[in-house]
Amino acid sequence: MESNDRTIPSSVELVNAKKTTARLALNDRTIELQRPHNLP
């Protein structure tokens, strides 16, 4: 049971990391859209 308990938190951490990365990516895209000099 201990091995399962250890596996669950690690998977949750991976999901949280993916969510954080997605948020950062969205923030970067929003900032780029707000910057006129990044427009073609």
Secondary structure, DSSP 8 states (H G I E B T S, - for coil): -HHHHHHHHHHHHHHHHHHHHHHHHHHHHHHHHH-GGG--
